[in-house]
Amino acid sequence: ENDFVGCKCGIMDQLASAAGQADHALLIDCRTLAIETVPIPPGLEILIINSNVRRGLVESEYNIRRQECEEAARALKVPALRDATECDLNRLTETVTDLVFRRARHVVTENERTLNTCAQLRDDNREMLAALMAASHRSLRDDFEVTVPQLDLLVEWVSNRLGALGGVRMTGGGFGGCIVALVPTGLVDSIKADVLDNYERATGLQPTFYVCKASAGAQVIRSPSRHIDGR
């Protein structure tokens, strides 16, 4: 996918599909491919809402974001931005453009938010989950610039409905696509109804809903070989 298709994507989708564990999130180290399972608190549903904004420019913009992050890493003299800290970001303002600085700030702070989110999932601290996912979406919108108005609108509506009971942010490559929310089971239907009542009127698009569970990864099922017509 990196070399033949030309999209400089990462390993997350493939590894999650292969190594998922039921009722758990995965903390993936994309350098070592180490995996840590993190339980999803009971009573929380994974609600995905597709904005049905068709993604455009994802591959080219993804590659540009990667180039910008690599430029920031070179300026900091680290192998990758995962090796940088928030304190290191102060050094960037003198050596790179504001755009590259903001890209780096998103990555460095998002890595920290990811680790913090794992801790809050283990503690079932939904107020902190809500705050962390809200900060993540703002960073994706303002620093990484991969959201679109329809995604921002969905996140705002769902966040207002959830309050501190769950979290919501965009998911995927951006420039369209979906948001993901951690929603108490009892609020799923009312949130879906709110979005249905308002989204098409505001955007001219109809949303699509998926209520999901974290499931086990793909498995190879071997069946006995059979011969058909004597072959």
N, C-alpha and C positions, 0 to 999 in steps of 0.2 A: 504493500500500500504506500509506503514511503517512497520507494524507488521507482516502481513501475507506474502506479497511478499518479504519483507526484504530490500526494497530500501528506505533509509531515505530521501525521497524527501520532498519538501515543498508544499505550498498551491497555488502557483501562477497560474498554468494551470487551476486548478479546479475553482478557484475564478474568474479568467478572463472569463472563459466560462460561468459562471453563472451571472456575474455582469457587463459585458462589456457594453459600451455606444457607439453608433455610432459616428465615427469621433473623438473619444477621446482615449487617453492613460489612463491607470489606475495606480495611485500610491497606492500601497497596503502596509499596515502595517501588516506584517506577525505575529506580536504578538497579536494585538488587532482585526485584520481583518477589521479595518477601511479602507475605500476606498475614494480616491479623484480623480475626473476626470480631465484630463488635455487635452485641445483641441489640435489636430494636425493641424498645420498651413495649410491653403488651398494651393493647388498646389504641395504638397508633396505626393508622392506615397510610399507605403510600398512594397519594392521589396525584396522578399526572394529568395535566390539561394541555391538550394540543391547541395552540393558537390557530393552527391551519394557515399560518403565514408560511408560504413556501420559501425554503431557505435559498438564498442567493449569495454568491461570492464566498461561500464557506471555505472551500479549499484554498482559494487564493488569499483570503484574509487570514486564514489559519497560518499559512506559510509566512505571511508578513508579520503576524504576531510573534511567531517563533524567531524570525530574524531580529526583531526588535529586542526580544528577551536575550538572545545570544549576544547582541551588541552591549546590553547592560552588563551581562556576566563578564564579558571581556574587559569592560571599563572597571569592574570591581576586581578583576584578576582572580575569579573563582571559576571552577569547572562548569557550574550551572547555578541558576538563581536559588536552587534549593540549598546551596551552601552559604547563602547570604542571610543576614539578619536585618531587622528593621533599623538597627543602628547604622548598618552599612549603607542604607539608602541615602543618608545625609551626604555621603561622599559623591553620590551620583549627580547631584544638582550642578556641580562644577564641570562635569565632563560629558554629559549627554543632554539631548534636548528634553524639554518638558514631556513630550510624548513618550519617549523611551523611558523616562523616569516613572511615568504613571503606569506603563506596562509592567515595569519591574516591581513597583509598589503593589500592584494587584497580586502578582505571583508570590512575593514574599509574605504578604499578609494573609493570602489565601491558604498557604501552607500552614501557617500558624492557626488559622481558624479551623482547618481540617483536623489537626491534632486536638484542638480544644473541643471540637464537636464530638469526637470519639469519647472524650471524658464525660461530656454532658449526656450522651446517650447511655453510657454505663450507669450514670447516676439518675437517669430519668429526670433531668432538670429541663423541663420544657420551656421555662422562661428564658434560660440561656440559649437553648436551641433556636428559639424564635429570634433572639437578638443576633446570633451568629449567622443564621441564614439570611436575615435582613441585611446585615453588613456585607455578606458575600454578594448579594444581588446588587447592592449599590456599587460595589467595587467592579463587578462585571459591567455595569452600566456606565460608570463614570471614568474608570481607569483603563479597563480593557476594551470598552466600547464594542460589545458584541450583542447587546440587546436590541430590540426594536420596540416602538411605542406599544404595540399590542401585548408583548410580553410584560412590559412595565405595568400596563393597566391591569392585567390579570394578577400579577404579584400584589399590586396595591389592594385590589378588591379582596383577594383571599387573605392577605395579611390583616386587613381591617376586620374581617370576620373572625379570624383566629385569635387575634390578640396575642397573649402570652401562652396560649394553649398548644401551639404547634408552630412550625416554621415553613417558609416558602421562599423559593428563588427560581430563577431560570435554570434550565439544565440543557446539556448537550452543547453543540458547537456554536449556538447562537445564530443571529441574523434570521430569526424565525424559529419554528419548532415549538418546544414545550416548556412548561414550568413544572416543578415537582414540589409537593407539599407533604409534610407530616401532619396528619389530621386525626384528632380523636374520632373514634368510630361514630359517635353520635352526631358529629357535625358534617359528615360527608354529604349527606343528602341535601342539607340546607345550603351548603356552599355550592354544590352543583346547580341547585335551583337558582341561586343568586346570579351565578355566572350566565346561566341560560337566559335569564330575564334581561340581562343588560349587555352582554358581549356583542351579540349580533347587531343590536341597535346602535352601539357605539362604533363598531368596526365594519359592519357589513359581512362578517364572517361567522360561521357557526363553529363553536368549540367541540372538541371530542374529549371524552373523559375515559380514564383508565384507573380503576381502583386495583392496586397491585399488592402482592406479598413478595417479600424477598424469598427466593427459592434456591434450591440446590443447583449447582452448575450442570452443564450438559454431561451426559454419560453415554458411553459406548455400550450398546446392548448387542451382544453377539447371539445369533440364533443358529441352530444347526443348519448346515448347508443342505439344500434340497436339489434333487435332480429332476428336471422337467423334460418330458418326452425323451427320456433315456440319455440326456446329455449331462 
